[in-house]
Amino acid sequence: MIATKSTHFTKEEIKKLRELFDTYIKTVIDVKRKLCSAGANRHFESEKILLERGSHQSDLWGGGVDLETKIIDGNSLINIRPKDKNLSNEIQDAKIREEFEKLSKYFFKEIYER
């Protein structure tokens, strides 16, 4: 299941989003528009959804949430964009990484507010 929204995911949605990887949910977040697409097998699937909904490539960053350790990572092949000065699959810009983590905690507040 892939879900795309601007509000936090419910417990029921998180249960469905974890179907592919059980303890890990892949995410792509539009850090400008504050939209999250989660639950895809590959990040590019969520990226495509957000682009079709009007997001700009430079605002999209991929990563995921480990539901057991509560670690948020900013690691995705879609992050490799020399044009945007990101030469790695990790989010290299500290401000963008911080915003990505903040938004991840918002979208998955059911995990972080337990």
Secondary structure, DSSP 8 states (H G I E B T S, - for coil): --EEESS---HHHHHHHTTTTSSEEEEEEETTTTEEEE--SSHHHHHHHHHHTT--GGGEEEEEEETTT--EE-B-GGG-BGGGTB-SSB---HHHHHHHHHHHHHHTHHHHT-
